[in-house]
């Protein structure tokens, strides 16, 4: 049976489409023409963009490679839990040179390589024994974030036209909540005016340091513009 990993969150209210969160594991059923696939998540069936997912190795849930977090960080999943120093992660597959996918509890998380170190031989053996004693699906302890990092906001300084469904259309002045740096030169974020999540070039935006003041300023400009309308 083939399984797919959701690389990005996909949102849709259409009944024939399958919505999912980044890190979800989807059962693959078939490919459809035009860059779409058909699959199952829990009890839901639907179609979704093929470029939002990546096929998992057949033995993805049996990997013996383990990594240990050595620097606490906030995960990119929807619950934004803190992954604390010392936590163990089951390696699943590489994402790119700076990130890999790991299994924590029953969910896959994208882990920055600079925050984790691989453990070998003796320690791996100890982990395997402990895992077998607790059961293959035993939960690895995690803790909720008590002190989340303050959200980072960006503003578009150049217009950008999306080239695919994974990208955001930007006009000058748009405000975006930063989510992550996907690769050098590209960010992923949430466009505040329509809540859409997508990719955009990092050199088309600048960080907003006084976000609340910027929101008030933008609202004031909109109100002034509306008052001039007939």
GIMOSUL-V722734 format. One record per residue. N is the residue number from 1. OMEGA is omega in whole degrees, -180 to 180 (none if undefined). BURIAL is 1 if it has 24 or more other ideal C-beta (glycine too) atoms within 12 Angstrom, else 0. D_CENTER is the distance of its C-alpha to the mean C-alpha in whole Angstrom. Layout:
# GIMOSUL-V722734
N OMEGA BURIAL D_CENTER
N OMEGA BURIAL D_CENTER
This chain:
# GIMOSUL-V722734
1 -178 0 24
2 178 0 21
3 -180 1 18
4 176 1 15
5 177 1 11
6 180 1 8
7 -179 1 6
8 173 1 5
9 177 1 7
10 -177 1 10
11 176 1 13
12 177 0 17
13 -180 0 20
14 -172 0 22
15 -178 0 23
16 -179 0 23
17 -176 1 19
18 177 1 17
19 179 1 14
20 179 1 11
21 175 1 8
22 -179 1 5
23 177 1 7
24 179 1 10
25 -174 1 13
26 175 1 15
27 -179 1 19
28 177 1 20
29 179 0 23
30 173 0 24
31 178 0 23
32 180 0 24
33 175 0 26
34 176 0 24
35 180 0 21
36 175 1 20
37 179 1 20
38 -178 1 21
39 -177 1 20
40 172 1 20
41 -172 1 17
42 -180 0 19
43 -177 0 22
44 175 0 21
45 178 0 22
46 178 1 21
47 -178 1 20
48 -180 1 16
49 -178 1 16
50 -178 1 16
51 174 0 14
52 -174 1 11
53 176 1 11
54 -177 1 13
55 178 0 16
56 173 1 16
57 -178 0 19
58 -178 0 22
59 -174 0 22
60 -177 1 19
61 -179 1 20
62 -179 0 23
63 178 1 22
64 180 0 24
65 -180 1 22
66 176 1 21
67 180 1 19
68 178 1 20
69 177 1 18
70 176 0 21
71 -177 0 19
72 177 0 17
73 177 1 14
74 179 1 12
75 -180 1 8
76 -180 1 5
77 -173 1 6
78 179 0 8
79 177 0 11
80 -180 1 10
81 176 1 13
82 172 1 14
83 -170 1 15
84 177 1 18
85 180 0 21
86 -180 0 22
87 -178 1 20
88 -177 1 20
89 174 1 17
90 180 1 18
91 178 1 17
92 178 1 16
93 178 1 15
94 171 0 15
95 172 1 12
96 -175 0 14
97 -174 0 16
98 -176 0 14
99 169 1 12
100 178 1 12
101 179 1 11
102 -178 1 13
103 176 1 14
104 -168 1 15
105 -179 0 17
106 -177 0 16
107 177 1 12
108 180 1 10
109 174 1 8
110 -172 1 7
111 175 1 10
112 -176 1 12
113 -178 1 15
114 -179 0 17
115 -176 1 17
116 178 1 18
117 179 1 21
118 177 1 22
119 -171 1 25
120 167 0 28
121 -171 0 31
122 -179 0 33
123 178 0 30
124 179 0 28
125 179 0 31
126 180 0 31
127 -179 1 27
128 179 0 28
129 180 0 31
130 -180 0 30
131 -179 1 27
132 178 0 30
133 -178 0 32
134 -176 0 29
135 -173 0 28
136 -177 0 25
137 180 0 23
138 -177 0 24
139 171 0 21
140 -173 1 20
141 173 0 21
142 -179 1 18
143 179 0 19
144 178 0 17
145 176 0 17
146 179 0 20
147 178 0 20
148 174 0 16
149 178 0 16
150 179 0 18
151 -180 0 15
152 -178 1 16
153 -178 1 17
154 176 1 18
155 180 1 21
156 178 1 21
157 174 0 25
158 175 0 25
159 179 0 24
160 179 1 22
161 -178 0 22
162 178 0 19
163 179 0 20
164 -179 0 18
165 -179 1 16
166 -175 1 12
167 179 1 14
168 167 1 15
169 -179 1 19
170 168 1 20
171 -178 0 24
172 179 0 25
173 179 1 25
174 177 1 21
175 -175 1 19
176 172 1 16
177 -179 1 13
178 176 1 12
179 -179 1 8
180 169 1 8
181 -176 1 10
182 175 1 9
183 -177 0 13
184 178 0 16
185 -178 0 17
186 176 1 14
187 168 1 11
188 -178 1 9
189 -180 1 10
190 179 1 12
191 -170 1 15
192 -175 1 17
193 179 0 20
194 177 0 18
195 -180 0 15
196 178 1 14
197 180 1 10
198 -177 1 10
199 177 1 11
200 -179 1 15
201 -175 1 17
202 -178 1 17
203 175 0 21
204 -177 1 21
205 174 1 20
206 -178 0 21
207 177 0 20
208 -178 1 22
209 180 0 24
210 -170 0 26
211 -177 0 23
212 178 0 25
213 180 0 28
214 179 0 27
215 179 0 26
216 180 0 29
217 -180 0 31
218 179 0 29
219 179 0 30
220 179 0 33
221 179 0 33
222 -180 0 32
223 180 0 35
224 180 0 38
225 -179 0 37
226 -179 0 37
227 179 0 40
228 -178 0 42
229 -180 0 41
230 none 0 44
